[in-house]
Amino acid sequence: MTNNISVGSPASEAPFPADGYVGDPAVRAEWDNRYADRQQLWSGRPNGALVAEVAGLTPGRVLDVGCGEGADAVWLARAGWDVTALEVSGVALERAAGHARDAGLTVRWVHAALTEAALPPASFDLVSAQYPALLRTPDAAAERALLSAVAPGGVLLLVHHAGMDSQQADDSGFDPADYVWPSMVAALLNDDWEVEVDEQRPRVAPDGGAGAHHTDDVVLRARRLR
Protein backbone atom coordinates (compact mmCIF):
# COMPACT_ATOMS: atom_id res chain seq x y z
CA MET A 1 0.00 0.00 0.00
CA THR A 2 1.20 3.51 -0.73
CA ASN A 3 1.33 6.29 1.80
CA ASN A 4 -1.66 8.04 0.26
CA ILE A 5 -3.89 5.56 2.07
CA SER A 6 -5.58 6.41 5.33
CA VAL A 7 -5.76 3.07 7.14
CA GLY A 8 -8.15 2.35 9.96
CA SER A 9 -11.10 4.18 11.38
CA PRO A 10 -12.69 6.91 9.29
CA ALA A 11 -13.09 8.78 12.57
CA SER A 12 -9.77 10.33 11.59
CA GLU A 13 -10.58 13.78 10.28
CA ALA A 14 -7.36 14.13 8.28
CA PRO A 15 -8.08 15.70 4.90
CA PHE A 16 -7.17 14.14 1.58
CA PRO A 17 -4.55 16.63 0.36
CA ALA A 18 -3.93 17.15 -3.34
CA ASP A 19 -0.26 16.27 -2.94
CA GLY A 20 -1.20 12.84 -1.56
CA TYR A 21 -3.05 11.87 -4.71
CA VAL A 22 -1.52 9.29 -7.04
CA GLY A 23 -2.69 9.71 -10.62
CA ASP A 24 -3.36 12.28 -13.33
CA PRO A 25 -3.96 15.70 -11.70
CA ALA A 26 -6.31 16.69 -14.53
CA VAL A 27 -8.57 13.73 -13.83
CA ARG A 28 -8.61 14.53 -10.11
CA ALA A 29 -9.46 18.17 -10.85
CA GLU A 30 -12.26 17.21 -13.23
CA TRP A 31 -13.95 15.01 -10.65
CA ASP A 32 -13.33 17.38 -7.76
CA ASN A 33 -15.12 20.06 -9.78
CA ARG A 34 -18.07 17.76 -10.47
CA TYR A 35 -18.48 16.95 -6.81
CA ALA A 36 -17.93 20.52 -5.66
CA ASP A 37 -20.77 21.70 -7.90
CA ARG A 38 -23.29 19.85 -5.72
CA GLN A 39 -23.64 19.25 -2.03
CA GLN A 40 -24.47 15.63 -2.90
CA LEU A 41 -23.90 14.13 -6.35
CA TRP A 42 -25.28 10.61 -5.88
CA SER A 43 -28.33 9.19 -4.11
CA GLY A 44 -26.56 8.10 -0.93
CA ARG A 45 -27.90 4.54 -1.33
CA PRO A 46 -25.98 1.44 -2.43
CA ASN A 47 -26.21 0.41 -6.07
CA GLY A 48 -28.91 -2.16 -6.73
CA ALA A 49 -26.78 -4.53 -8.80
CA LEU A 50 -24.17 -4.63 -6.03
CA VAL A 51 -26.77 -5.47 -3.40
CA ALA A 52 -28.23 -8.24 -5.58
CA GLU A 53 -24.94 -9.84 -6.59
CA VAL A 54 -23.26 -9.72 -3.19
CA ALA A 55 -26.21 -11.20 -1.31
CA GLY A 56 -24.89 -14.78 -1.51
CA LEU A 57 -21.21 -14.03 -0.91
CA THR A 58 -19.33 -14.57 2.34
CA PRO A 59 -17.85 -11.25 3.49
CA GLY A 60 -14.11 -10.89 3.08
CA ARG A 61 -11.81 -8.24 1.65
CA VAL A 62 -13.41 -5.98 -0.92
CA LEU A 63 -12.08 -3.26 -3.19
CA ASP A 64 -14.65 -0.60 -4.10
CA VAL A 65 -13.36 1.01 -7.31
CA GLY A 66 -14.56 4.59 -7.78
CA CYS A 67 -16.30 4.75 -4.43
CA GLY A 68 -17.65 8.28 -4.90
CA GLU A 69 -19.41 9.56 -1.81
CA GLY A 70 -19.17 6.15 -0.15
CA ALA A 71 -22.66 4.64 -0.23
CA ASP A 72 -21.45 1.24 -1.47
CA ALA A 73 -18.43 1.25 0.85
CA VAL A 74 -20.58 2.03 3.88
CA TRP A 75 -23.12 -0.64 2.92
CA LEU A 76 -20.39 -3.24 2.45
CA ALA A 77 -18.71 -2.38 5.75
CA ARG A 78 -22.04 -2.60 7.54
CA ALA A 79 -22.50 -6.06 6.00
CA GLY A 80 -19.21 -7.23 7.49
CA TRP A 81 -16.79 -6.69 4.62
CA ASP A 82 -13.23 -5.42 5.14
CA VAL A 83 -13.48 -2.47 2.76
CA THR A 84 -10.81 -0.68 0.77
CA ALA A 85 -12.41 2.17 -1.18
CA LEU A 86 -10.60 3.92 -4.03
CA GLU A 87 -11.49 7.28 -5.57
CA VAL A 88 -9.78 10.00 -7.62
CA SER A 89 -11.76 12.89 -6.08
CA GLY A 90 -10.62 14.16 -2.72
CA VAL A 91 -13.91 16.04 -2.36
CA ALA A 92 -15.82 12.77 -2.72
CA LEU A 93 -13.50 10.93 -0.33
CA GLU A 94 -13.99 13.50 2.42
CA ARG A 95 -17.75 13.08 2.10
CA ALA A 96 -17.41 9.28 2.06
CA ALA A 97 -15.22 9.29 5.16
CA GLY A 98 -17.76 11.47 6.92
CA HIS A 99 -20.59 9.05 6.11
CA ALA A 100 -18.55 6.11 7.39
CA ARG A 101 -17.59 8.00 10.53
CA ASP A 102 -21.21 8.89 11.21
CA ALA A 103 -22.12 5.21 10.85
CA GLY A 104 -19.30 4.13 13.18
CA LEU A 105 -17.71 2.00 10.46
CA THR A 106 -14.11 1.38 9.43
CA VAL A 107 -13.10 1.81 5.80
CA ARG A 108 -9.62 2.04 4.27
CA TRP A 109 -9.57 5.02 1.88
CA VAL A 110 -7.28 5.26 -1.16
CA HIS A 111 -6.90 8.59 -2.99
CA ALA A 112 -5.58 7.35 -6.31
CA ALA A 113 -6.37 6.25 -9.82
CA LEU A 114 -6.86 2.50 -10.12
CA THR A 115 -3.84 2.05 -12.38
CA GLU A 116 -1.57 4.06 -10.06
CA ALA A 117 -2.71 2.81 -6.66
CA ALA A 118 -0.08 0.07 -6.16
CA LEU A 119 -2.68 -2.21 -4.61
CA PRO A 120 -1.50 -5.62 -3.42
CA PRO A 121 -2.14 -8.09 -6.26
CA ALA A 122 -4.55 -11.00 -5.96
CA SER A 123 -5.68 -9.91 -2.50
CA PHE A 124 -9.39 -9.05 -2.68
CA ASP A 125 -12.25 -11.53 -2.36
CA LEU A 126 -14.47 -9.06 -4.21
CA VAL A 127 -13.56 -6.26 -6.59
CA SER A 128 -16.61 -4.08 -7.21
CA ALA A 129 -16.64 -1.46 -9.95
CA GLN A 130 -20.05 0.17 -10.23
CA TYR A 131 -20.36 2.42 -13.30
CA PRO A 132 -16.63 3.28 -13.23
CA ALA A 133 -15.10 6.00 -15.41
CA LEU A 134 -11.94 4.09 -16.28
CA LEU A 135 -9.89 5.57 -19.08
CA ARG A 136 -8.97 3.23 -21.92
CA THR A 137 -5.31 2.79 -22.84
CA PRO A 138 -3.60 0.75 -25.57
CA ASP A 139 -2.16 -1.66 -22.98
CA ALA A 140 -5.55 -2.21 -21.27
CA ALA A 141 -4.03 -1.05 -17.99
CA ALA A 142 -7.34 -0.45 -16.18
CA GLU A 143 -8.85 -3.75 -17.31
CA ARG A 144 -5.77 -5.64 -16.16
CA ALA A 145 -5.70 -3.77 -12.85
CA LEU A 146 -9.26 -4.89 -12.12
CA LEU A 147 -8.43 -8.51 -12.86
CA SER A 148 -5.11 -8.57 -11.03
CA ALA A 149 -6.66 -7.31 -7.79
CA VAL A 150 -8.95 -10.36 -7.45
CA ALA A 151 -7.71 -13.18 -5.23
CA PRO A 152 -8.03 -16.80 -6.35
CA GLY A 153 -11.59 -17.85 -5.52
CA GLY A 154 -12.66 -14.20 -5.51
CA VAL A 155 -15.17 -12.34 -7.65
CA LEU A 156 -14.97 -9.40 -10.01
CA LEU A 157 -18.26 -7.50 -10.27
CA LEU A 158 -18.35 -4.87 -13.00
CA VAL A 159 -21.58 -2.96 -13.68
CA HIS A 160 -22.19 -0.27 -16.25
CA HIS A 161 -25.01 1.58 -17.97
CA ALA A 162 -26.27 -0.37 -20.96
CA GLY A 163 -25.84 1.26 -24.34
CA MET A 164 -23.33 3.90 -23.34
CA ASP A 165 -20.49 2.16 -25.16
CA SER A 166 -22.29 2.60 -28.49
CA GLN A 167 -23.12 6.28 -28.12
CA GLN A 168 -21.49 8.92 -30.26
CA ALA A 169 -19.16 11.54 -28.82
CA ASP A 170 -21.15 14.55 -27.65
CA ASP A 171 -20.61 18.28 -27.24
CA SER A 172 -19.73 17.90 -23.56
CA GLY A 173 -16.54 16.07 -24.51
CA PHE A 174 -17.77 12.60 -23.55
CA ASP A 175 -16.55 9.98 -26.03
CA PRO A 176 -17.31 6.32 -25.26
CA ALA A 177 -14.14 5.31 -27.11
CA ASP A 178 -12.13 6.88 -24.27
CA TYR A 179 -13.48 4.53 -21.59
CA VAL A 180 -13.41 0.90 -20.48
CA TRP A 181 -16.64 -1.12 -20.85
CA PRO A 182 -17.54 -4.58 -19.47
CA SER A 183 -17.08 -6.25 -22.86
CA MET A 184 -13.43 -5.16 -22.88
CA VAL A 185 -12.83 -6.79 -19.50
CA ALA A 186 -14.72 -9.93 -20.52
CA ALA A 187 -12.48 -10.23 -23.59
CA LEU A 188 -9.44 -10.61 -21.32
CA LEU A 189 -10.86 -13.47 -19.26
CA ASN A 190 -9.05 -16.76 -19.82
CA ASP A 191 -9.30 -20.28 -18.40
CA ASP A 192 -8.38 -18.93 -14.98
CA TRP A 193 -11.83 -17.35 -14.81
CA GLU A 194 -15.42 -18.56 -14.76
CA VAL A 195 -18.08 -16.13 -15.97
CA GLU A 196 -21.05 -16.41 -13.61
CA VAL A 197 -23.13 -13.51 -14.98
CA ASP A 198 -22.80 -11.60 -18.25
CA GLU A 199 -26.11 -9.98 -19.10
CA GLN A 200 -28.17 -6.86 -19.60
CA ARG A 201 -30.99 -6.35 -17.11
CA PRO A 202 -33.33 -3.62 -15.88
CA ARG A 203 -31.55 -1.36 -13.45
CA VAL A 204 -32.59 -1.26 -9.81
CA ALA A 205 -31.83 2.42 -9.42
CA PRO A 206 -31.71 4.37 -6.16
CA ASP A 207 -34.02 7.37 -6.21
CA GLY A 208 -32.35 10.63 -7.08
CA GLY A 209 -28.76 11.44 -7.80
CA ALA A 210 -26.86 11.74 -11.04
CA GLY A 211 -27.37 8.88 -13.46
CA ALA A 212 -30.87 8.06 -12.24
CA HIS A 213 -32.21 8.33 -15.80
CA HIS A 214 -30.39 5.17 -16.94
CA THR A 215 -32.82 2.25 -17.14
CA ASP A 216 -30.68 -0.84 -17.87
CA ASP A 217 -27.43 -2.31 -16.58
CA VAL A 218 -24.78 -4.50 -18.10
CA VAL A 219 -23.60 -6.84 -15.33
CA LEU A 220 -20.40 -8.86 -15.54
CA ARG A 221 -19.61 -11.16 -12.64
CA ALA A 222 -16.62 -13.46 -12.97
CA ARG A 223 -14.89 -15.71 -10.45
CA ARG A 224 -11.14 -16.23 -10.46
CA LEU A 225 -10.46 -19.94 -10.26
CA ARG A 226 -6.69 -19.77 -9.77
N, C-alpha and C positions, 0 to 999 in steps of 0.2 A: 504494500500500500504506500502511496505517496503522502507527503506531509500536507497535502491540501485537504486531507480527510479529517473531519472532526469525529473521533471515535467515542462512543459511549452515549451517555444520556443527553437528549436534546435540551435538557434543562440548562445546559451551557448557553449563555447568551452571546457568545463570541460571534462577531459578524463574519460574513464570507467575503473577505477583501478581494479586490480585483487582482492584486498581485499574487494571490494564492490559486488562481484559476489556471488549469492546464488545458490549453486548446487555442483555437483561433479567436483572438480578441474581437474580431468583427462579428462572429457568430454570437459570442456572449453579449455584445452590445445590442445586437438586433433583438435578442430575446429579453434582455433586461428592459428595453424600451417597450416591448409588447406588454410585459407584465406591469410596468410602471404606469401605463396608460389606464389601467383599471385597478380598482381596489381588490377585485377578485376576478381572475380570468376564467377559471373553470367552475364546475358545479359544486365542488367540495365533497362529492360522493364518489365511491370507487367505481371503476368502469365495469359495466355489466358482463362483458366477455371474461374479464379476469375473475370475477366472482363465480361465474358458472364453471370455468375450467379448473379452478383451484379447489373447488368443493371436495373433490375426492382425493386430494393429495395430502400426504403427511407433512406437516410443517418442518422446514429445515432452513437452510440458508438461501435467501432470495436476493437477486439483484433486480432493482426496479430502474429500468433505463428510461431517462427522461421523466423524472418523477414529478415535475411541475410543482404545484402547490401542496403536494404530499398526500392527497386523498387515498391513493392506492397504498402508499407506504404505511400510512397510519392504519388502514384496514388490515393489511398483512401483519403488522406488528401486533395488533389486537388479537388476531387469529393465532398467534403463537410463533410466527416466523421470525427468524433472525434477519433483519432487513438492512441491506445496503442500498441506498437510494442515490442515483447519479443524475445530475442536472447541470446544464451550461449556464443557467441564469442564477446569479446570486440573489436577485430580488425574489425569485420563486423559492429558492432554498431557505431564505430567512422566513418566509411565510410558512413553508412546510415544517421547519423546525419549531416554529411557534405552535402549530397545530398539534405536533407530536408532544411537545412539552405540556400543552393544556390537557392532553389526554393521559399524561403520565407514562408515556411510552418511550422506549429506547430505539433509536434509529441511527445508523451510521451514514453520514452525509458525505457525498463526494462531489466537489465542485470541479467538474472536468467534462470534456468531450469523451465519448465512449472510446474512441480510438487512441486517446492520449492518457487514459486514466491509470494505466499500469496495474490493472486488476489482477489478482492471482488467478492463473489459468485453471480451468477445470475444477472450480471450487464452489459452484453454486448449484443447489438442488433444483432451483427454478430461476430462469432468467425471463423476466416479463418486460416486454416492450409494447406499450399500448399507444398506438398512433404516433410512433416516433418520427421525428424530422431528422433522419440520418442522411448525411450527404453522401452521394455516390462517388466513388473513385475508381480509376481503372484497375486497381489491385483488389477491389472488393474489401477494403479494410474494415468497414463497419459490419458487413455481413460476417466476415471471419471473426471479428471481435465478439459478436453475439454468440457464435457457435463455440468459440474457444473458452468462453466463461462457464459453460455448462459442465458439471461434473458427470462422470459415468453414472448412469442410472437416473440422471436428472432430466428436466424438461425445459425446452425453449417454448415460450408462448409469445407469438408475434401477432398483433392485431392491428389492422389498418382499415381506413374507410374504403369501401368498395368503389371502384370506378375512377378513383383519383389518378391512378397510374396511366390512364388512357386520355386524360384531359389535355387540352392544348395549353401552351404557355399563355398567361394572361397579363394584363396591363400592370398588375401589382408586382410583377417580377417573379411570380411562382411558375416554375417549369417542372413538371413531373419527372423529366429526364434527369434532373439534378439530384433526385432522392432515391433511397432504397425502398423497395416494395417487397411484400412477402414472397412473391414468385422468384425474386432474385436470391433470397435466402434458401428457398426450397430447392433451387437448382444446384446448390452446393452440397446438399445432403448426400452422403454416400452410405455404404453398408454399415457404417458405425451408428446409423440413425434409423429409427422407426417412426414414420409419420403416423400420428394417431388421429389428427384432425387436419384437414385442408379443405376448407369450404367457405362459401359465402352464405351469410345468414342475416336475418333481420337484426338490427342493432337494438340492444337493450340500453337505451340512452338515459343517463341521469338528466333530470329536468334542469334547464338553464345552462349557462356557461357556453363558451365558444365551442363550435363544432356540433351543437345540438341538432342542427338541421340535417346532418348525415343520417340516412335511414338504414344502411346495410354495412355489415362488417365482412372483411376477409379474415379468417382465423386460421393460423398455422400453429399447430401444436406438434412438436416432435420430441421424442425421447432419445437421449444418447445411450446407446447400448454398451459402448466401451470407449 
